[in-house]
Amino acid sequence: MPNPLADEARALNDDQLAEAVNEAYRELFNLQFQKGTRQLQDGTAIPRSRRQIARLRTLQRERQIATVLGTPIAPAAAPEEAAISPQKQRALDERAELEAEEAAAAAELEEAEAAVVSDESDDEAPDEAGSEVDNEDATDDDGDASVEDASDEDASDDDAKEAD
């Protein structure tokens, strides 16, 4: 049964492998320190770390021996990802389509909000033509007083008649 940790380590070049060994030793030191101060939560972490160091050192030794014998071992290619089932691929495609539709809808919403904001800012701006319209409302087309003014005059006439 292939070991994914060993497969990942085989994909490293010699310098990266040496750095991984150093990092594994640092991790082991930290775990032992945590154990000494009673802060270690996972009791299996130290043995796992030791096994990882053993894997890495074994790979280093294999490469050393192969170099001495004249047949250097090149780093293995990175393990390929497992094939995705057709059902999972369809689900991923559907999710991507939904996300694309949501992004398009969000973009349309932002454009609409921007248009509304720009329309509101245009409405708030003072308009010279608007002031002329206000003056025109006071008179009708013939230049006579507006209808509102006439109704005020009728009300004052009614008040005068009642007073008599």
MARFI-329101 format. One record per residue (C-alpha): y negated, z negated, x negated; residue number from 1. Coordinates in steps of 0.25 Angstrom, whole numbers, plus 5000, padded with zeros to 4 digits. Layout:
# MARFI-329101
{pt {Y Z X} NUM} ...
//
This chain:
# MARFI-329101
{pt {5000 5000 5000} 1} {pt {4987 5004 4994} 2} {pt {4977 4994 4991} 3} {pt {4962 4997 4995} 4} {pt {4956 4988 4985} 5} {pt {4964 4994 4973} 6} {pt {4961 5008 4979} 7} {pt {4946 5005 4979} 8} {pt {4947 4999 4964} 9} {pt {4955 5012 4960} 10} {pt {4943 5020 4964} 11} {pt {4933 5013 4954} 12} {pt {4930 5018 4941} 13} {pt {4933 5009 4928} 14} {pt {4919 5003 4928} 15} {pt {4919 5000 4943} 16} {pt {4933 4994 4942} 17} {pt {4928 4985 4931} 18} {pt {4916 4981 4939} 19} {pt {4925 4978 4951} 20} {pt {4934 4969 4942} 21} {pt {4921 4961 4938} 22} {pt {4917 4960 4952} 23} {pt {4931 4955 4956} 24} {pt {4930 4944 4946} 25} {pt {4917 4940 4950} 26} {pt {4922 4939 4965} 27} {pt {4934 4931 4960} 28} {pt {4924 4921 4952} 29} {pt {4916 4920 4965} 30} {pt {4928 4917 4974} 31} {pt {4933 4907 4964} 32} {pt {4919 4900 4964} 33} {pt {4919 4900 4979} 34} {pt {4933 4893 4979} 35} {pt {4928 4883 4969} 36} {pt {4916 4879 4978} 37} {pt {4925 4880 4990} 38} {pt {4917 4891 4996} 39} {pt {4928 4901 4996} 40} {pt {4932 4905 5010} 41} {pt {4943 4915 5008} 42} {pt {4954 4909 4999} 43} {pt {4961 4923 4997} 44} {pt {4948 4929 4991} 45} {pt {4952 4924 4977} 46} {pt {4966 4930 4976} 47} {pt {4960 4943 4982} 48} {pt {4950 4944 4972} 49} {pt {4960 4941 4961} 50} {pt {4969 4953 4966} 51} {pt {4957 4962 4966} 52} {pt {4954 4959 4952} 53} {pt {4969 4962 4949} 54} {pt {4968 4975 4956} 55} {pt {4955 4979 4948} 56} {pt {4960 4974 4935} 57} {pt {4974 4982 4937} 58} {pt {4966 4995 4939} 59} {pt {4958 4992 4927} 60} {pt {4971 4990 4919} 61} {pt {4977 5003 4925} 62} {pt {4965 5011 4920} 63} {pt {4965 5004 4906} 64} {pt {4980 5008 4904} 65} {pt {4978 5022 4909} 66} {pt {4967 5024 4900} 67} {pt {4975 5019 4888} 68} {pt {4986 5028 4892} 69} {pt {4977 5040 4893} 70} {pt {4978 5042 4908} 71} {pt {4965 5036 4914} 72} {pt {4966 5032 4928} 73} {pt {4954 5038 4936} 74} {pt {4948 5030 4947} 75} {pt {4955 5034 4960} 76} {pt {4947 5040 4971} 77} {pt {4942 5031 4982} 78} {pt {4952 5029 4993} 79} {pt {4950 5039 5005} 80} {pt {4946 5033 5018} 81} {pt {4957 5033 5029} 82} {pt {4957 5044 5038} 83} {pt {4950 5041 5051} 84} {pt {4958 5043 5064} 85} {pt {4953 5054 5074} 86} {pt {4950 5043 5084} 87} {pt {4941 5035 5075} 88} {pt {4934 5048 5070} 89} {pt {4931 5051 5084} 90} {pt {4925 5037 5087} 91} {pt {4917 5038 5074} 92} {pt {4912 5052 5078} 93} {pt {4908 5046 5092} 94} {pt {4901 5035 5086} 95} {pt {4893 5044 5077} 96} {pt {4889 5053 5089} 97} {pt {4885 5040 5097} 98} {pt {4877 5035 5085} 99} {pt {4870 5049 5084} 100} {pt {4867 5049 5099} 101} {pt {4861 5035 5098} 102} {pt {4852 5039 5086} 103} {pt {4847 5052 5093} 104} {pt {4844 5044 5106} 105} {pt {4837 5033 5097} 106} {pt {4829 5044 5090} 107} {pt {4825 5050 5104} 108} {pt {4821 5037 5109} 109} {pt {4812 5034 5097} 110} {pt {4806 5048 5099} 111} {pt {4803 5045 5113} 112} {pt {4797 5031 5110} 113} {pt {4788 5038 5099} 114} {pt {4783 5048 5109} 115} {pt {4780 5037 5119} 116} {pt {4773 5029 5109} 117} {pt {4765 5042 5105} 118} {pt {4761 5044 5119} 119} {pt {4756 5030 5121} 120} {pt {4748 5031 5109} 121} {pt {4742 5044 5114} 122} {pt {4739 5038 5128} 123} {pt {4732 5026 5121} 124} {pt {4722 5035 5113} 125} {pt {4709 5036 5120} 126} {pt {4707 5050 5125} 127} {pt {4693 5056 5127} 128} {pt {4698 5065 5139} 129} {pt {4703 5052 5146} 130} {pt {4689 5046 5146} 131} {pt {4684 5059 5153} 132} {pt {4695 5058 5163} 133} {pt {4690 5044 5166} 134} {pt {4676 5049 5168} 135} {pt {4681 5060 5177} 136} {pt {4688 5050 5186} 137} {pt {4675 5044 5191} 138} {pt {4671 5057 5197} 139} {pt {4678 5068 5205} 140} {pt {4678 5083 5202} 141} {pt {4664 5084 5209} 142} {pt {4658 5074 5201} 143} {pt {4657 5064 5213} 144} {pt {4661 5050 5212} 145} {pt {4676 5047 5212} 146} {pt {4684 5043 5224} 147} {pt {4685 5029 5219} 148} {pt {4670 5028 5219} 149} {pt {4669 5034 5233} 150} {pt {4679 5023 5239} 151} {pt {4670 5012 5233} 152} {pt {4658 5019 5240} 153} {pt {4666 5019 5253} 154} {pt {4669 5004 5252} 155} {pt {4654 5000 5249} 156} {pt {4651 5008 5262} 157} {pt {4661 5001 5270} 158} {pt {4656 4987 5265} 159} {pt {4641 4992 5269} 160} {pt {4646 4995 5283} 161} {pt {4653 4982 5285} 162} {pt {4641 4974 5281} 163} {pt {4632 4981 5292} 164} 
//
